[in-house]
């Protein structure tokens, strides 16, 4: 643990509050100056000794056993303790102890926050915990961080110094909770907090913002290069293997950096900018840091606006589906349509899917919206059958978040049953990145869906690096060639050869091949020569609202007939 400083003392409300770190046997391994002052003992004498508050007046052995049992069962303990002083008077304390890190007994560490209950006219401790401390990690929480930042920003303004705020987010942390359980997730959070404490100075402040996000405040920087060095150390230290009981996981982190006064002059802007930079690091693949730039502020504000609008979009009935036909090359017959989500916001107007779908996935709203898409698409299929249109398959795109839901298979079954259509009427489109997110759960869920009779299509084929192995592991019926290859098929020999190879391979493996993004007659003719099965794109039709799609389908039936 870094050498404590006046900043750490200020975090815990000195001089009436102190912090100590102990091992599994409640032996002190680190203290801040306020703790030593509270118990009236030198810090050097405290290190290695049992918590001094567990002295003879408290029946040390029994109290230690009771606290240890509570920590093992609940992860925290809170209560009053007292200790005798040289003048014979008893001094009272209020103590909070919680698990800081370590799964095994020998590695476990506890954080103890101690307040002097005898100070002050009210007789109550001048102690801000637990309201200002995170119960899981023992770190200051968001509210306390903002208070401390406000003070530090004022100091920097007075002294003409520079302050950096780092926001640290664990990459794909939801996956840890969903695959290994919340107990494992809590272990990763506590261990991440402990690892970060080992790479910062005593004058730096680490706080937990909530969820998988932490903040590190770095006051009194000589130059911005120091902030970048700390960010790199945090990435190296936090990233890596986390072992717990009989399981293990690998975690990486993303860090956003904002500087005062360079990027922000007030506390809230400093935190907002660092958070925006952290999200940019995640968007670029994670396991890296990103420094705030002016363009991120506009993007971050837009993202907040989108989140607010999307949270009410279902309720306001602002979503709709457009349908893009798929055409069989050999016969010209329409074999299916892809349902594509559209959002017309009351405030923002028509919003591009490229802007709002990532926000749906980030917030988890994609689960409810995805269920609505499934239900709406299935009901539209039923209406087309009632109108006398031929049986075509309707395709719906899935996100990784949906597929990880334990109830997803039943959600699909319900949508089919409520619409009164068969499983062979539905096709679910997945991407390779979705499969990579959680291959084991994907195999189980897709297997169950395929067993129902639902067709599975792999979208954007060819953009990943292990597509062939997925064709073997997953129940894939259809391969959709990514539009990036189709765009230059008539002018780029390499793209043309890639598509010809994919089509040949797909036919050999008895998979149906669909080419996306077909926009010209030349592209269509070349795909027909390569014996592609189906095409989809503006050459035949753009995505159409339901009423226009109905007219288009009816007209095409007449043409083919």
C-alpha positions as CSV (number, residue, x, y, z in Angstrom):
1,X,0.0,0.0,0.0
2,X,1.4,3.4,-0.9
3,X,2.5,5.7,1.9
4,X,-0.6,7.5,3.2
5,X,-0.9,11.3,2.9
6,X,-2.9,14.2,3.8
7,X,-5.2,13.4,0.9
8,X,-6.1,10.0,2.2
9,X,-6.6,11.5,5.6
10,X,-9.0,14.0,4.2
11,X,-10.9,11.2,2.4
12,X,-11.9,9.7,5.7
13,X,-12.6,12.8,7.6
14,X,-9.4,13.3,9.7
15,X,-8.6,13.7,12.5
16,X,-11.7,11.8,13.8
17,X,-11.5,9.0,11.4
18,X,-8.7,6.6,10.4
19,X,-8.2,3.6,8.0
20,X,-6.2,0.4,8.5
21,X,-5.7,-2.6,6.2
22,X,-5.4,-6.0,7.9
23,X,-4.6,-9.5,6.9
24,X,-7.0,-12.5,7.4
25,X,-6.1,-12.7,11.1
26,X,-6.8,-9.0,11.7
27,X,-3.1,-8.1,11.9
28,X,-2.4,-4.6,10.7
29,X,-0.5,-4.4,7.4
30,X,-0.9,-0.7,6.6
31,X,-2.4,2.3,8.3
32,X,-3.0,6.0,7.5
33,X,-1.7,8.7,9.9
34,X,-5.2,9.4,11.4
35,X,-5.6,5.8,12.5
36,X,-2.3,6.0,14.4
37,X,-3.4,9.2,16.0
38,X,-6.8,7.8,17.0
39,X,-5.2,4.8,18.8
40,X,-2.3,6.9,20.1
41,X,0.4,4.5,18.8
42,X,3.2,5.0,16.2
43,X,2.4,3.6,12.8
44,X,5.6,1.5,12.9
45,X,4.5,-0.1,16.1
46,X,1.0,-0.9,14.7
47,X,2.3,-2.8,11.6
48,X,2.2,-6.6,12.3
49,X,0.2,-6.3,15.5
50,X,-3.4,-7.3,16.0
51,X,-5.9,-4.5,15.6
52,X,-5.2,-2.5,18.7
53,X,-9.0,-1.9,19.4
54,X,-9.3,-5.6,20.1
55,X,-7.5,-5.2,23.4
56,X,-8.1,-6.7,26.9
57,X,-11.0,-4.4,27.6
58,X,-12.9,-6.1,24.7
59,X,-12.1,-9.7,25.5
60,X,-9.8,-9.8,22.5
61,X,-10.1,-13.5,21.5
62,X,-13.9,-13.6,21.6
63,X,-14.4,-10.3,19.8
64,X,-11.9,-11.2,17.1
65,X,-13.6,-14.6,16.5
66,X,-17.0,-12.9,16.3
67,X,-15.7,-10.3,13.8
68,X,-14.0,-12.9,11.7
69,X,-17.1,-15.1,11.5
70,X,-19.2,-12.1,10.4
71,X,-16.7,-11.2,7.7
72,X,-16.6,-14.7,6.4
73,X,-20.4,-15.0,6.3
74,X,-21.4,-11.5,5.2
75,X,-18.2,-9.8,4.0
76,X,-18.5,-7.0,6.5
77,X,-18.9,-6.1,10.2
78,X,-20.0,-2.9,12.0
79,X,-20.0,-2.2,15.7
80,X,-18.7,-0.3,18.6
81,X,-15.3,-1.0,20.2
82,X,-13.5,0.6,23.1
83,X,-9.9,0.8,24.4
84,X,-8.4,2.0,27.7
85,X,-6.1,5.0,27.9
86,X,-3.2,5.8,30.2
87,X,-5.4,8.1,32.4
88,X,-7.7,5.2,33.0
89,X,-10.6,6.5,30.9
90,X,-12.2,4.3,28.3
91,X,-12.3,5.6,24.7
92,X,-15.1,4.6,22.4
93,X,-14.9,3.9,18.6
94,X,-17.3,3.0,15.9
95,X,-15.8,0.6,13.4
96,X,-16.7,-0.7,9.9
97,X,-14.7,-3.7,8.6
98,X,-15.2,-5.2,5.1
99,X,-13.4,-7.6,2.8
100,X,-11.0,-5.7,0.5
101,X,-9.4,-8.6,-1.5
102,X,-8.4,-12.2,-1.6
103,X,-10.4,-15.4,-1.9
104,X,-8.2,-17.7,0.1
105,X,-7.7,-17.2,3.8
106,X,-4.0,-16.6,3.6
107,X,-4.4,-13.9,0.9
108,X,-7.5,-12.2,2.3
109,X,-7.2,-8.5,3.3
110,X,-9.7,-6.4,5.2
111,X,-10.2,-2.6,5.3
112,X,-11.2,-1.1,8.7
113,X,-12.7,2.4,8.9
114,X,-12.6,3.7,12.5
115,X,-14.3,6.7,13.9
116,X,-13.8,8.3,17.4
117,X,-17.1,8.1,19.1
118,X,-15.9,10.2,22.1
119,X,-15.2,13.3,20.1
120,X,-17.7,16.1,19.5
121,X,-20.5,17.6,21.6
122,X,-23.0,15.0,20.3
123,X,-21.0,12.1,21.4
124,X,-21.3,10.6,17.9
125,X,-18.3,9.9,15.6
126,X,-17.4,12.3,12.9
127,X,-17.6,9.4,10.5
128,X,-19.0,9.4,7.0
129,X,-19.0,5.7,6.4
130,X,-21.0,3.8,5.2
131,X,-22.8,6.6,3.3
132,X,-19.6,7.7,1.6
133,X,-17.9,4.4,1.2
134,X,-18.5,1.5,-1.1
135,X,-19.4,-1.5,1.0
136,X,-17.9,-4.1,-1.4
137,X,-14.4,-2.6,-1.8
138,X,-14.1,-0.2,1.1
139,X,-13.2,2.6,-1.3
140,X,-14.8,6.1,-1.3
141,X,-17.9,6.1,-3.4
142,X,-18.9,8.6,-6.1
143,X,-20.4,11.2,-3.7
144,X,-17.2,11.2,-1.6
145,X,-15.0,11.4,-4.7
146,X,-16.8,14.5,-6.0
147,X,-16.5,16.2,-2.6
148,X,-12.7,15.4,-2.6
149,X,-12.3,16.5,-6.2
150,X,-14.0,19.8,-5.5
151,X,-11.4,20.5,-2.8
152,X,-8.5,19.3,-4.9
153,X,-9.7,21.3,-8.0
154,X,-9.8,24.5,-5.8
155,X,-6.3,23.7,-4.5
156,X,-5.0,23.3,-8.1
157,X,-6.6,26.6,-9.1
158,X,-4.9,28.3,-6.2
159,X,-1.5,26.7,-6.7
160,X,-1.6,26.7,-10.5
161,X,-1.1,23.0,-10.6
162,X,-2.5,20.2,-12.8
163,X,-4.9,17.4,-11.8
164,X,-5.8,14.3,-13.8
165,X,-8.8,12.1,-13.3
166,X,-8.8,8.6,-14.6
167,X,-12.0,6.5,-15.0
168,X,-11.3,2.8,-15.1
169,X,-13.9,0.4,-16.5
170,X,-13.6,-3.4,-16.6
171,X,-14.1,-4.8,-20.1
172,X,-17.0,-7.2,-20.6
173,X,-17.6,-7.4,-16.9
174,X,-21.3,-8.3,-17.4
175,X,-20.0,-11.6,-18.9
176,X,-18.2,-12.4,-15.7
177,X,-21.4,-12.0,-13.7
178,X,-23.6,-13.9,-16.2
179,X,-21.2,-16.9,-16.8
180,X,-19.4,-17.3,-13.4
181,X,-22.0,-15.7,-11.1
182,X,-22.2,-12.6,-9.0
183,X,-20.0,-13.9,-6.3
184,X,-17.2,-14.2,-8.8
185,X,-18.0,-10.7,-10.1
186,X,-17.7,-9.3,-6.6
187,X,-14.3,-11.0,-6.2
188,X,-13.1,-9.4,-9.4
189,X,-14.2,-6.0,-8.2
190,X,-12.5,-6.3,-4.8
191,X,-9.4,-7.7,-6.3
192,X,-9.3,-5.0,-9.0
193,X,-9.6,-2.3,-6.3
194,X,-6.7,-3.9,-4.3
195,X,-4.5,-4.1,-7.4
196,X,-5.1,-0.5,-8.2
197,X,-4.0,0.6,-4.8
198,X,-0.6,-0.9,-5.5
199,X,0.2,1.4,-8.4
200,X,-0.7,4.9,-7.2
201,X,0.9,7.4,-4.9
202,X,-0.2,8.1,-1.4
203,X,-1.5,11.4,-2.5
204,X,-3.7,9.8,-5.1
205,X,-7.4,8.9,-4.5
206,X,-9.1,5.7,-5.7
207,X,-12.9,5.5,-5.6
208,X,-15.6,3.1,-6.9
209,X,-18.1,5.0,-9.1
210,X,-20.5,2.0,-9.3
211,X,-20.8,-1.2,-11.3
212,X,-17.5,-2.0,-12.9
213,X,-16.2,1.6,-12.9
214,X,-13.5,3.1,-10.7
215,X,-11.9,6.6,-10.6
216,X,-8.4,7.6,-9.8
217,X,-7.6,11.2,-9.0
218,X,-4.0,12.3,-9.5
219,X,-3.3,15.7,-8.0
220,X,-0.1,17.8,-8.3
221,X,1.1,16.5,-11.6
222,X,4.2,17.9,-13.1
223,X,3.1,17.1,-16.7
224,X,0.5,15.0,-18.5
225,X,3.0,12.3,-19.2
226,X,2.6,11.2,-15.6
227,X,-1.1,10.5,-16.0
228,X,-0.4,8.4,-19.1
229,X,2.2,6.4,-17.2
230,X,-0.3,5.7,-14.3
231,X,-2.9,4.7,-16.8
232,X,-0.5,2.2,-18.4
233,X,0.4,0.8,-15.0
234,X,-3.2,0.4,-14.1
235,X,-3.9,-1.5,-17.3
236,X,-1.0,-3.8,-16.7
237,X,-1.8,-4.4,-13.1
238,X,-5.6,-4.8,-13.3
239,X,-5.5,-6.8,-16.5
240,X,-4.7,-10.5,-16.1
241,X,-6.0,-13.7,-14.5
242,X,-8.3,-13.7,-11.5
243,X,-8.5,-17.0,-9.6
244,X,-11.4,-17.9,-7.3
245,X,-12.0,-21.3,-5.8
246,X,-12.1,-23.8,-8.8
247,X,-12.5,-21.2,-11.6
248,X,-10.5,-18.6,-13.3
249,X,-11.2,-15.7,-15.6
250,X,-9.2,-13.2,-17.5
251,X,-10.0,-9.5,-17.1
252,X,-8.9,-6.4,-19.0
253,X,-9.7,-2.8,-18.4
254,X,-10.2,0.5,-20.3
255,X,-9.1,3.9,-18.9
256,X,-10.3,7.4,-19.8
257,X,-8.2,10.4,-18.9
258,X,-9.3,14.0,-18.3
259,X,-7.1,16.9,-17.2
260,X,-7.7,20.0,-15.1
261,X,-7.6,22.7,-16.2
262,X,-6.8,21.6,-19.7
263,X,-10.0,19.6,-20.4
264,X,-12.4,20.8,-17.7
265,X,-12.5,23.5,-15.1
266,X,-15.2,22.0,-12.8
267,X,-15.6,18.7,-11.0
268,X,-18.6,17.3,-12.9
269,X,-17.1,18.1,-16.3
270,X,-13.9,16.5,-15.3
271,X,-15.7,13.2,-14.4
272,X,-17.9,13.4,-17.5
273,X,-15.0,13.9,-19.8
274,X,-13.0,11.1,-18.3
275,X,-16.0,8.8,-18.6
276,X,-16.4,9.7,-22.2
277,X,-12.8,8.9,-22.9
278,X,-13.1,5.6,-21.1
279,X,-16.1,4.6,-23.4
280,X,-14.0,5.6,-26.4
281,X,-11.3,3.2,-25.3
282,X,-13.9,0.4,-24.9
283,X,-15.3,1.1,-28.3
284,X,-11.9,0.7,-29.8
285,X,-11.5,-2.8,-28.4
286,X,-10.7,-2.1,-24.7
287,X,-7.5,-3.0,-22.8
288,X,-6.2,0.5,-23.5
289,X,-6.4,4.1,-22.4
290,X,-7.7,7.2,-24.2
291,X,-7.3,10.8,-23.4
292,X,-10.2,13.2,-23.7
293,X,-10.6,15.3,-26.8
294,X,-13.1,18.1,-27.5
295,X,-15.0,15.9,-30.0
296,X,-15.8,13.4,-27.3
297,X,-17.8,15.9,-25.3
298,X,-20.3,16.3,-28.1
299,X,-20.5,12.5,-28.6
300,X,-20.9,11.9,-24.9
301,X,-23.8,14.4,-24.7
302,X,-25.4,12.8,-27.7
303,X,-25.1,9.4,-26.1
304,X,-26.8,10.7,-23.0
305,X,-29.6,12.1,-25.1
306,X,-30.0,8.8,-27.0
307,X,-30.1,6.9,-23.7
308,X,-32.9,9.2,-22.3
309,X,-34.9,8.9,-25.5
310,X,-34.5,5.1,-25.9
311,X,-35.6,4.5,-22.4
312,X,-39.1,5.8,-23.4
313,X,-39.2,4.8,-27.0
314,X,-41.0,1.5,-26.5
315,X,-43.6,3.1,-24.3
316,X,-44.1,5.9,-26.8
317,X,-44.4,3.4,-29.7
318,X,-41.6,5.2,-31.6
319,X,-40.0,1.9,-32.9
320,X,-41.1,0.4,-36.2
321,X,-39.8,-2.4,-38.5
322,X,-38.8,-2.1,-42.1
323,X,-38.5,-5.2,-44.3
324,X,-35.9,-5.9,-47.0
325,X,-36.7,-8.8,-49.4
326,X,-34.3,-11.6,-50.2
327,X,-34.5,-12.9,-53.8
328,X,-33.6,-16.3,-55.1
329,X,-31.3,-15.8,-58.0
330,X,-32.3,-18.9,-60.0
331,X,-36.1,-18.3,-60.0
332,X,-36.5,-14.6,-59.1
333,X,-38.8,-15.7,-56.3
334,X,-38.8,-13.8,-53.0
335,X,-37.9,-16.3,-50.3
336,X,-37.9,-14.1,-47.3
337,X,-37.4,-10.7,-45.7
338,X,-35.1,-9.3,-43.1
339,X,-36.8,-7.2,-40.4
340,X,-34.8,-4.1,-39.6
341,X,-35.4,-1.9,-36.6
342,X,-36.1,1.8,-37.1
343,X,-36.5,4.6,-34.5
344,X,-38.3,7.9,-35.1
345,X,-37.8,9.9,-31.9
346,X,-40.2,12.7,-31.0
347,X,-37.3,14.9,-30.1
348,X,-34.6,13.8,-32.5
349,X,-36.5,12.6,-35.6
350,X,-35.4,9.6,-37.5
351,X,-32.2,8.2,-35.9
352,X,-29.8,6.0,-37.7
353,X,-29.5,2.4,-36.4
354,X,-25.7,2.8,-36.4
355,X,-26.2,5.5,-33.7
356,X,-28.9,3.9,-31.5
357,X,-28.4,0.2,-31.6
358,X,-25.0,0.3,-29.8
359,X,-26.7,2.3,-27.1
360,X,-29.5,-0.2,-26.8
361,X,-26.9,-3.0,-26.3
362,X,-24.8,-0.9,-23.9
363,X,-27.8,-0.1,-21.7
364,X,-29.4,-3.6,-21.8
365,X,-32.5,-2.1,-23.4
366,X,-31.9,-4.4,-26.3
367,X,-33.5,-7.3,-24.4
368,X,-36.9,-5.7,-24.2
369,X,-36.7,-4.0,-27.6
370,X,-35.5,-7.3,-29.1
371,X,-38.5,-9.1,-27.6
372,X,-40.7,-6.5,-29.2
373,X,-39.0,-6.9,-32.6
374,X,-39.5,-10.7,-32.4
375,X,-43.2,-10.3,-31.5
376,X,-43.8,-7.6,-34.2
377,X,-42.1,-9.6,-36.9
378,X,-44.0,-12.8,-36.2
379,X,-47.3,-10.9,-36.1
380,X,-46.5,-9.3,-39.5
381,X,-45.8,-12.7,-40.9
382,X,-49.2,-13.9,-39.8
383,X,-50.9,-10.8,-41.4
384,X,-49.1,-11.5,-44.7
385,X,-50.4,-15.1,-44.7
386,X,-53.9,-13.9,-43.9
387,X,-53.6,-11.5,-46.9
388,X,-52.9,-14.6,-49.0
389,X,-49.2,-14.0,-49.6
390,X,-47.0,-17.1,-49.9
391,X,-45.1,-18.5,-47.0
392,X,-41.8,-16.7,-46.7
393,X,-39.3,-16.7,-43.9
394,X,-38.8,-13.6,-41.8
395,X,-35.3,-12.9,-40.4
396,X,-34.6,-11.1,-37.2
397,X,-31.1,-10.0,-36.0
398,X,-29.9,-11.0,-32.5
399,X,-27.5,-9.3,-30.1
400,X,-25.1,-11.1,-27.8
401,X,-27.0,-9.6,-24.8
402,X,-30.3,-11.3,-26.0
403,X,-28.6,-14.7,-26.5
404,X,-27.1,-14.7,-23.0
405,X,-30.5,-14.3,-21.4
406,X,-31.5,-17.6,-19.9
407,X,-35.2,-17.0,-20.9
408,X,-34.4,-16.2,-24.5
409,X,-35.5,-19.5,-26.0
410,X,-38.9,-19.2,-24.2
411,X,-39.2,-15.6,-25.5
412,X,-38.9,-16.9,-29.1
413,X,-41.4,-19.7,-28.4
414,X,-43.9,-17.2,-27.0
415,X,-43.5,-14.9,-30.0
416,X,-44.2,-17.8,-32.4
417,X,-47.1,-19.1,-30.3
418,X,-48.8,-15.7,-29.9
419,X,-48.6,-15.0,-33.6
420,X,-49.8,-18.5,-34.4
421,X,-47.0,-19.3,-36.9
422,X,-44.6,-22.2,-37.2
423,X,-40.9,-22.2,-36.3
424,X,-40.0,-22.7,-39.9
425,X,-41.3,-19.2,-40.6
426,X,-38.5,-17.6,-38.6
427,X,-34.8,-17.1,-39.2
428,X,-32.4,-15.7,-36.6
429,X,-29.4,-13.8,-37.8
430,X,-26.2,-13.8,-35.7
431,X,-22.7,-12.4,-36.2
432,X,-19.4,-14.0,-35.6
433,X,-18.6,-11.4,-32.9
434,X,-21.7,-12.5,-31.1
435,X,-20.6,-16.1,-31.0
436,X,-17.1,-15.0,-29.8
437,X,-18.7,-13.2,-26.8
438,X,-19.8,-16.4,-25.1
439,X,-19.4,-19.4,-27.3
440,X,-20.6,-22.0,-24.7
441,X,-23.9,-20.2,-24.0
442,X,-24.4,-19.5,-27.7
443,X,-24.0,-23.2,-28.6
444,X,-26.6,-24.2,-26.0
445,X,-29.1,-21.5,-27.0
446,X,-28.7,-21.8,-30.7
447,X,-28.9,-25.6,-30.5
448,X,-32.2,-25.3,-28.6
449,X,-33.6,-22.8,-31.2
450,X,-32.5,-24.9,-34.1
451,X,-34.1,-28.0,-32.6
452,X,-37.4,-26.1,-32.6
453,X,-37.1,-25.8,-36.4
454,X,-35.9,-22.2,-36.5
455,X,-33.3,-21.4,-39.2
456,X,-30.0,-19.8,-38.1
457,X,-28.0,-17.5,-40.4
458,X,-24.5,-16.1,-39.9
459,X,-24.4,-12.5,-40.9
460,X,-21.4,-10.5,-42.0
461,X,-19.5,-13.7,-43.0
462,X,-15.9,-13.2,-43.9
463,X,-15.2,-10.2,-41.6
464,X,-13.9,-12.4,-38.7
465,X,-10.9,-14.7,-38.4
466,X,-12.4,-18.0,-37.4
467,X,-15.6,-18.3,-39.4
468,X,-14.9,-21.8,-40.7
469,X,-14.6,-23.2,-37.2
470,X,-18.0,-21.7,-36.3
471,X,-19.6,-23.4,-39.2
472,X,-18.6,-26.7,-37.6
473,X,-19.5,-25.8,-34.0
474,X,-22.8,-24.0,-34.5
475,X,-26.0,-25.0,-36.2
476,X,-25.7,-22.6,-39.1
477,X,-28.1,-23.0,-42.1
478,X,-27.3,-19.9,-44.0
479,X,-24.2,-17.8,-44.7
480,X,-24.6,-14.1,-45.5
481,X,-21.6,-12.6,-47.3
482,X,-20.8,-9.2,-45.9
483,X,-21.6,-6.3,-48.2
484,X,-18.0,-5.0,-47.9
485,X,-16.9,-7.8,-50.3
486,X,-19.9,-7.4,-52.6
487,X,-19.3,-3.6,-53.1
488,X,-16.2,-4.1,-55.2
489,X,-16.8,-7.5,-56.6
490,X,-16.9,-6.2,-60.2
491,X,-13.7,-4.1,-59.9
492,X,-11.6,-6.0,-57.3
493,X,-10.3,-9.4,-58.3
494,X,-9.5,-10.3,-54.7
495,X,-13.0,-9.6,-53.5
496,X,-14.5,-11.5,-56.4
497,X,-12.3,-14.5,-55.6
498,X,-13.2,-14.4,-51.9
499,X,-16.9,-14.4,-52.7
500,X,-16.4,-17.3,-55.2
501,X,-14.5,-19.3,-52.6
502,X,-17.2,-18.7,-49.9
503,X,-20.0,-19.7,-52.3
504,X,-18.1,-22.9,-53.3
505,X,-17.3,-23.8,-49.7
506,X,-20.9,-23.1,-48.6
507,X,-22.4,-25.3,-51.3
508,X,-19.9,-28.1,-50.4
509,X,-21.0,-27.8,-46.8
510,X,-24.7,-27.8,-47.8
511,X,-25.2,-24.2,-46.5
512,X,-27.4,-21.7,-48.3
513,X,-25.5,-18.5,-49.4
514,X,-26.9,-15.0,-49.4
515,X,-25.0,-12.0,-50.7
516,X,-25.8,-8.7,-49.0
517,X,-25.6,-5.2,-50.4
518,X,-26.3,-6.0,-54.0
519,X,-26.8,-2.7,-55.8
520,X,-26.0,-3.1,-59.5
521,X,-27.0,-5.5,-62.3
522,X,-23.3,-6.3,-62.8
523,X,-22.9,-7.5,-59.3
524,X,-26.1,-9.6,-59.6
525,X,-24.9,-11.2,-62.9
526,X,-21.5,-12.1,-61.4
527,X,-23.1,-13.6,-58.3
528,X,-25.5,-15.6,-60.5
529,X,-22.4,-16.9,-62.5
530,X,-20.8,-18.0,-59.2
531,X,-24.1,-19.8,-58.3
532,X,-25.0,-17.8,-55.2
533,X,-28.4,-18.9,-53.9
534,X,-29.9,-15.5,-52.8
535,X,-29.3,-11.8,-52.9
536,X,-30.4,-8.9,-50.9
537,X,-29.9,-5.2,-51.6
538,X,-31.0,-2.0,-53.2
539,X,-30.9,-3.5,-56.7
540,X,-34.2,-5.2,-55.8
541,X,-35.5,-3.1,-52.9
542,X,-34.5,-0.9,-50.1
543,X,-36.0,-1.7,-46.6
544,X,-39.7,-0.9,-46.7
545,X,-42.3,0.0,-44.1
546,X,-44.8,-2.8,-43.5
547,X,-47.5,-1.4,-45.8
548,X,-45.1,-0.8,-48.7
549,X,-43.5,-4.2,-48.1
550,X,-46.9,-5.8,-48.4
551,X,-47.6,-4.1,-51.8
552,X,-44.1,-5.0,-53.0
553,X,-44.5,-8.6,-52.1
554,X,-47.9,-8.8,-53.7
555,X,-46.6,-7.2,-56.9
556,X,-43.6,-9.5,-57.1
557,X,-45.9,-12.6,-56.8
558,X,-47.8,-11.4,-59.9
559,X,-44.5,-10.9,-61.8
560,X,-43.1,-14.3,-61.0
561,X,-46.5,-16.0,-61.8
